[in-house]
């Protein structure tokens, strides 16, 4: 079955789209990635979405207009990826503007902007969306969802294999080995902490809005890492918390950036305005790598780390990962046929196919829910 997958992540830079074909057993399908496309959000829309995800107030009228604009951007990405309309089904994540993990007696909740029925009408295809709600309703984190699809799409090796996505947030999947005493172990996965969220916000701040990200990590490469500050940040509660856990801009946004810049300034006994932007970016980049290395050190011994997401193109971030994850073979996921920006869109295509087949898409070992669930809601076009 040919399925379109649409993903717009925490960075809110646009929509990644893939057209994939799935055949055979749902848990270990034969799959082929047929097409891919990326459609950026217009600058004004991106700014509004990031502001909203940082708690900026908005009227109901503005929220409705933003939801329509996001839906139209998803449709544009779908049409760019599949201009001949070969897809029989669409899986669309929508744009997260708030994610609240469960805490104590309070259930979790997550809000992705999308008008599923409108998208189905625009594309004249069934659309599966709202993938997180079923797991959250069961008491799970609702995230991350990609570890389940990683397990289905990628082969196992002789030891534990880790997959790292460096989007706005860094998240890990750990796949058990093909053989040996751990072969029956559960798939693991969680959100580690920031990847590009703090970096992108810092670049926008230091450049006066002229740049939105540190291309290749070149700005950070000119700075010096304040290692003592990095090590202090690693002791914060979230980074010491055992999985299951998930996070987002709600915790790792502008307010968090300002707090960390204050920490850096205090370490230098200087005002924030006197910070060297290159040093601040170097330290934030090192921090993004350090949270991943710390998490990997707490789990089973991993042989290989496959890296995807926009952060995989940041040379300084990748250098820091290699330096801090010594002993691991670190290579791009693209070497296995899944490009840096394909993995999550492919995941939501597979989750939509699983929904269509009535197959559960969540892993209790990852989300903490008491049982797995079929994920998503299907909207069909009116004929």
Buried (B, 14 or more C-beta within 10 A) or exposed (E): BBBBBBBBBBBBBBBBBBBBBBEEEBEEBEBEBBBBBBBEBEEEBBBBBBBBBBEEEBEEEEEEBBBBBBBBBBBBBBBBBBEEEEBBBBBBBBBBBBBBBBEEEEBBBBBBBBBBBBBBBBBEBBBBBBBBBBBBBBBBBBBBBBBBBBBBBBEBBEBBBBBBBBBBBBBBBBBBBEEEEBEEBBBBBBBBBBBBBBBBBBBBBBBEEEEBBBEBBEBBBBBEBBEEBBEEBBEEEEBEEEBBBBBBBBBBBBEBBEEBBEBBBEEBEEEBEEBBBBBBBBBBBBBBBBBBBBBBEEBBEBBBBBBBBBBBBBBBBBBBBEEBBEEBEBEBBBEEEBBBBBBBBBBBBBBBBBBBEEBBBBBBBBBBBEEBBBBBBBBEBEE
